[in-house]
Amino acid sequence: MKFDSKTQQFNALKNDRGVALADDNSYLYAWVKNHPKYTVGIKTLGPNQFIAPGIKKGTSLC
């Protein structure tokens, strides 16, 4: 199945129109945290990759 948004794909899973979902781990773990009926089946796939976020110079992080 193909969906136009993350909301649509997670709703399809909740409404039994799908039995599994493959997506970025950050989305899956956040969603599962709020929907404990579901689990993440594959904890990792491939090598770890790191995110290098950018912020505006002078922005306080604390």
Secondary structure, DSSP 4 states (H G I P E B T S, - for coil): ---SSHHHHHHHHHTTS-S-----HHHHHHHHHH-TT---S-S--SS---------TT----
